[in-house]
Amino acid sequence: MAASTNGAAQSQGAPVRGGTLTVAQQADIVGLDPATLSAASSSVVVDQIYDSLTTITPDGQPAPAIAQSWKISADGKTYTFTLRPGVKFSDGRALTSRDVVYSIKRVLDPKLASPRRGDLLNITSIEAPSPNQVVIKLKASFAPFLIKMADQTMGVMPSGYAEGKDLNKVPLGSGPFKFVRWVPGDSVTLERNPYYWEKNQPYVDQLVFKAVKDDVSRIINLQSGLTDIAMSVPFNQIDSLKTNSSVKLVGGSSSNYDEMSLNNKVKPFSDVRVRQAISYAIDRDSIVKTALFGHGTPLNCGSVPSFSWAHATCKVQVTNLDKAKQLMIAAGYKDGFSMTIKVGADYKSQVNIAQAIQAQLQPLNIKVQVVPMEWGLFLNDFINKNFDAVLLGWVGSTDPDDFFYNQFHTGEKFNVQSFSNKQVDTLLEAGRRTTDQAKRKVIYQQVQQLISEQVGYVFIDANQQYELVRPAVQGYEHYANGSLESLKDVWIKK
C-alpha cells in the first residue's frame, strides 16, 4: 500500500471528538495581529483564531463565512453583507456588524501600515445599518473584492479590542480555535472555541503549531508520533515517502513559486539591462532538477502555469548566456560587480536555489555572497528594502489581482523591489475594475509579458507542495494556496 498523494487524507468512519493535533511548520510565526500579517507561517495560525466575512474554497472561489450571504449592486460598487446569526467570539460575546466595520477600518488606518491597506483604498464608506448587516461602498467596481474580504488580514475582532493591547499575546476572534499561548521559537497552542458557529466543529480539543526548522526532524518527529501533520515535505524525500505505507503523503498541487527580487532603487539593478542579464544567466531547468529534485516547473514568465489566467506562450525569462554577456557589456559592467542574495535560513530549498544562482552568475563576473538569515530578521530587511537581492517563495492567489497588484504596482507595500512601470500600473488598475473574466485574462497576460521583460522579478520555479500526515489523522484536506482551513474538520481516530 502506497502513501496517499491526492488532495485529501481519506477519512474512515464517523468523526470523534477529542485529542491534541500537532502541526509541524518549517518556520516560527512572527506575529498574530491579522492586520499586519506578512508571513505564511503566521497566516495559517491566524486563520484558526479569526474569521472573515468570506472564505476561499479549495479551488479558489469565495464562499460564505461570517457573512452568510451578500448582494452586489448593478454597478458593482455597493456590497451588502448579511451576517450569519449566532456568531460569537471565543470569549462568548456576540459578533455584530460594528465589529466587522472596526476590523476593516483598522486595516485601512495608515498608522498601522497594513501590507493589505492598498486592497481597501477603493472603499468610500463602511456602515453598519443594523447589527447583522454591513454595507461597503466602493469608488469603482472591484472584481476581486470578495476574495480580498477572505484574506486573513480581514479577520474580525471585537470593536475597539486592539486599543492598548498586544495582539501577539491576547488575540481574540470567532474562528474555530482560541488562543492559549505562544512560546517564541517553539510553539503556539490553541484550544477548541466552544462558541464556534459551525456545529460540532472543530473536533480536536487542542491544536499546537510547532516550529521544526530542520527538514529531517520534521519527518522523523511525525513518524515517531511526536507530531501529526508535517508541513513542507522536503523535495528530496517526496519520492521515497510516496511508497511508505506507514504515512499519508497529501498534496502535490500548489500555487507556490520562487523568485528573486532585485532592488531597482540601487545600482546596478536600477538598469533593466543588468536585471535582464541576470535573468538570462539563470538555468531554471537545472535548478528544478537539483534544488527541487524534479518537483516543480521552470518559471519563464510571471505566473504559476496551472492558473486559468496564465500566459502559456510567454517564454521571456529563459537561459541565454551569450545575450546575458552582451547586456552586461552594454550596461557598462563587462567586469561584473559584487552583490548579496539574502534568503531565509529555515527554507533549505531556497538556500540551495540561491547557491545555484551564485554559481550560474560567475560567467558574468558577478561575485555573489549568499546570506542565509533568521526568518524574523530576513522579513525585516525584506519589508524595509534593505537588500541587493532577496530570494523567497510566495503562495500565489488564484485571483490575478492578488498575484500581481501588491507586488508590482508602484508604491505597494509588497513591491519591495521598487519596480515601477506606468503601463503595468495602468493595466493592473484596469484589471481591478473589469469584471468580465475573459477581458481580465487578456489584461493579466499583458501584465505577465511586461513584468517578465522588465524583470519585475527574476522568476525561478513553480513548485509542488506536500504535507505528511499520520494515519490516525482523518479529514485533512490539502489546499493549493497553502491554507490550513481544513483543520477544523480534522479528527483523530482512536
N, C-alpha and C positions, 0 to 999 in steps of 0.2 A: 504493500500500500504506500503510495507516494504522498507527500505533503500536499495539501490543497493550495492551488495557486490562483483561484478565482477571486472575485471581489468580495466574497463573504466567507466567514468561517461557519460551516454548516451547523445548525442547531439540532440538538437531539432531545426530544421530549418537551414538556411544558416548563416554562421558566420558574425558577425558585428564587426566593429572596434570601439575602444574607451574604456574609463574607466580605473580604477585602480584595479589591482588584488593584494590582500594582503594575504601573506602566513605566517602562524604562525609556527615557528620552536621551538623545545624543548630547544635549546641552541643557544647562540650568536655565530657569526663567530669569528675566531681567526686570520684571515688574508686573503688577496686577491691576493697574489702572487702565480700564478699557480704552479710554480716550487717547492715551499716549502710546499705545502698543506699536512696537517696531520689530519684534522678533517672533518667529513662528513658535518657538518653544513656550513663549508666554501666551500666545493666542489660543493654543489648544486647551490651556488651563482656564483662561478667562472664559472660554466658550462653555465650560461646565458650570461656572458660577453665575453668569449673566445670560439673559435672553434679550433678543432684539425684536423689533416689530415683525420682521420676516426672517426666514431661514433659507438655506440653499439645499436643494436635493442633491443626491449623488451625481446626477447628470447635469448639475449646474443651473437649475431653474429656481426662481424664487417661489417660496411656499409660505403659508401662514405660520406664525409663531405666536408672539404676544397678540398681534393683530389676527383676528380670526377671518377678517375679510377687508376689502378695500374697494373704493370706487375711484376712477380716474375721469376727470372732466374731458369733454370732447376736444379741447385744445391741448390736453396733456399737461396742463400747468397747475392743476389742483388735485391733490390726493387726500381722500377722506378715509381714514383708517378706523375701523370699529374693533375695539379691544375685546379679547376673549374674557368672558365673565369668570370671576372667582380666582383670578391670578393673584398670588401673594408672594411677597419677598420671603426669603428664608428665615426671617425673624417673626413672620406671621402677619405683618402689616399688609393691607391691601395695596395692590398696584393700580394706579389710576393714570389718566391722561396727563395730569400735571407732572408726574414722574417722567413720562416719555418726553414731554416738552423740555423739562430741565436737563435731561441727559443729552439730548441732541443739541440744545443751545450751548451746553458745556463744551462739546466738540468744536462748536463754532467760535468759542471765545479765543481771540488772538493771543491773549496772555498765556493760555495753556499750550499753544503751539502744537496742536494735534497734527500728526502727519496726514490725517484724513480730512482736515479742515477744508481743503480745496474741493473735496467732493460735495460740500454743502453750500458753497458760495452762491449757488443758483437759487437758494431759498430766500424768499422775501418775507415770509411770516410762518410761524408755527403757533397754532392755537389749540386750546382745549375747551371746546364749546360745551362739553358735558364730561362727566367722569369716565365714560367709556368711548370717547371719540376724540381723535386727533386730526386736525386739518393742516396740511402743509401746502403752502402756495409757492410756486416757482416763477422765476423771471421768464423762463422759456421751457419748452418740453425737454425732458431729460431721459433719454432711452434707458440708461442703466439704473434708474432711481431705486427700484425695488431691490435690485442686487446690492446697491450701496447700503440700504437700510438693514441688510442682513449681516453686514460686517461686524466683527467683534467690537470695534470701536464704538458702535452704536448701542452697546449693552446698557440696559436701563437700570438705574439705581434710584432710591427714593429722592424726591425733590429736596435739594439743599444738603444732601447727605455728605458730599465731598468736602464741604467747608470745614476747614480746621482739622481734617483727618488725613492720615497716611493710608491711602488705599492699598498699599502693599501689605499692610498689617490688618486692616479691617474691611476688606471688600464685601459688598452686600448686593446681591442680585436676586433674581427669581428663577435662576437656572436649576438644573436637576440636582446639583450638589451645592453645599455651603462650605465656606472656608473654615479651616481649623487652625492650621499653622503653616508657615514657610520657614524652613531651615536653609538659608542660602548655601549653595554649593552641594546640597544633599537632596532635599525633597520638599514637596508641597503635599499636605494632607487635607483632603476634603471628606465630608460625610454627607450622607443622603439628606436632601432637603425634604422634610416631612410635609411641606406645603406645596410641593411641586404640582403644577396644573395637569400634567399628563398622568392619568390614572394608573396607579400601581408602579409607576416608574420613579426613579431608577430602581434596579433590582438589588444592586450591591449596597451594603451599609457604608462602606468606606472606599475611597478612591485615592490612591497615592501615586504621585508622579516622582520618579527617582531620576536624578541626573547621573547617568552612567556614560561617561565620555569615551571610555575605551571600547572599541568595536567588539573585540573578542570577549570582554567581560559581559557586555550586554547579552550576547548569545549564551555564554556559559551560565550566567545567572538565571536565564529563563529555563534552560534545560535542567538546572538543578532545583527549580521550583521557587527561587527567591523572587522572581517577578513573573507576571502573567502574560504581558504583551511587551515585545521589544520593537521599538520604532527604528526606522532607518537601518534595515539589514545591510551590512557591508556588501559591496558589489562582489568581492572576491569569495563570498560564501553562499551566494544565492543558488548556484547550480547544485552544490552538494546538499543544501537544505531541501531542495525540491524532491529529493529521493529519500528524505529522512522521515520515517513513519511515526516518530515519537513527537513530532511537532507539526503545526499547521503554518505553512507559508502563504500569506494572503496578500494580494495586490498585483502589482505589475503596471497597470495603467497609472499615469501620473501627468500632472501639469508642471512638474518641476523642470527647471532649466538652470544651467550655469552660465555666467557671463563675467567678463572683466570690464570694469568701468575705468576709463582714463580721465583724469582731471582736466577738463577742457579749459580751465582758468589759468593753468600754468604751462609754461614752455617745457618741452617741445610739443605737448599734447594739444595745445591750442591750435596747432597746424593740422588740418584734416589729412594732409598727405602723410604725416607721421602716424596718425591713427590708422589710416588705410594700410600703410606699410606693415604695421604690427599685425593687423588682421590677416593680411596676405601671407605672412610668415608662419602663421599657426596651422599646424596639421591636425585638424579636428578628428579625422578618421583614426589617426594614431592614438590620440587622447582617449577616444571612446574604447578602443581595444585595450589600452594599457591601464588607464585610470579607472574606467568603468567596467572592465572585463567583459565588454560587449553588450552591457545592459543599458544601452542608450542609442541615440541617433545624433550624428553631427548636425549642428545648427548653423546653416548657411544664410539664414535670414531671420527677421525679427519675430518669430512666433513658434510655439510648440506645434509640430506638424499635425497632431491629432485634432486640433481645434477646427471647427467648421469654417472659420474665417481665415485660416492660414493661407498664405500666399505660396501655393505649391510649386510654382515655376520660378520663384525668386531664388537665385543662386549667386548672391553677391559676395558673401564672405567665404571665399574658397582659397585654397593654398596656391600661391603663385610667387615663389621666392624671387624670380627674376624681376617681376613687377615691383615687389617689395623693395628690392635694392634700388631700382630706378627712382621710386618715390622718395627714398631716403636721400639720394643724391640731389634730387630736385628741391627738397626741403632744406638742403644745406647741412645734412647730418651724415655725410659719407663715412665719417669716422665714428659714428654712433654716439651714445651717451649712456649715463648710468641712471637706473631707476629702481624703485622698490615696488613690490607687489605685497600688499597686506592681505592676510587671509585668516579666517577663524581657525585656531589650532585644533578645536574639537572636531572639525569637519575634515576627516583624513583624505577623502577623495578629492576635495577641493585643494588641499595642500599638495596632493600628488599632481593635480592639474597645473597648479602654479609652478611647480618644479619642472613639469614638462614644457611649459611656455618659456621658462628660464633658459632651457637648453635650445629651444626652437628659435629664440631671438638672437642667439650667438652669431649666426651668419650675417646679421645686420650690424654687428659690433655693438649691440645693446647689452650692457652688463646689468643683469637683474639680480637683486637681492630679494629673496622670498622671506617675508616676515610673518610667521605664524603668531597669532595674538590670542590672549584670553578673550572670550566672547564679549563680555561687557565692555572691555577696552576697545575691541575692534568696532563694536557698534557705535561707540562714542566718536571714534575717528571717522567712521563712515558718515554719520549724521552731520558732523562738523566739517566735512570735506577736507580732512587732514590726511591727504594721501597723494601719491603719484598715480597709483592704480590699486584697486581693490578687486579681489576675486571672491564671488559668493554665489549662492544659489537662491533662486526665487521660486515661490509657488504661484504659477500663473493662474489668473482667474479665467473662467470660461467666458466672461464678457470682455470684449477687446478694450473697452474704455479703462477697465481696472488694470489691464495688462500694460497699457501704453501711457495714459494721461499723466499719472502720478510720477512716472519715470522719465518722460521725455518732453512734457510741456514746460516751457520756460518758467523758471521760478518755483516749480513744485517741490515739496519737501523731500520726496524720494529721488528727485533729479539731482543727486549728489555729484554727478559728473559735470554738472552745469552745462549740459547740452542745450543749444538754443538754435532753432531754425523756424523762421516765420511761416514757411509753407507747412511744416509739420504742425505748428500751433494752430493754424487755420483749419487744417484737416481734422485735428483732434477735437476742436470746438464744434465742427460740423457733425462729427460722429456722435457727439453727445446730444445734439438737437434732433438728429434724424432718427425716426422710429421705424422706418422701412428697413428690414433686416438685409435685404438684397443690396440696397444702396449703402448701408453701413459696411457691408463686406467689401465693396469696391473702395470705399474711403480708407478702410484699415489696411487693405492691400497696398494702397499708395503709401500709407504711413510706413509699412514694413519695408518697402523698397527704399524710401528716403533715409530712414534711420540706419539701414544696413549700409547704404552707400556712404553716408556721412559718418558712419561708425559712432552712432549714439551709444551703443555698447559694442564690445567685441563679443559676439555671441559664440558660445563654445559647444554646448550639447543640450539636448533634451534627454532626461534620464528616467529610468523606471524606478519605482519605489515599492518596497515590500515591508510588511510587518510580520514578525514571528509570534505565533500565538500558542499557548499551551492547550492541549486537547480538552481540558476541563472547561475552558472558556467558550461560552456559547453566545451567539447573537452578534458577534463583532462583524462590522462591515467596513471595507476599505473605501475611502473617498479619494478620487484622483487629485483633489485640491489639498490633501493633507489634513482635512478636518477629522476630528475625533467625535463627531456628532453622535455616532452610534454607541458611545459608552453608556448612555442611559438605558440602552436596550440589552446590554451585556449581563449575563448571569453565569454563575459558576456551578457546574454540575458536581454534585456531591459524590 
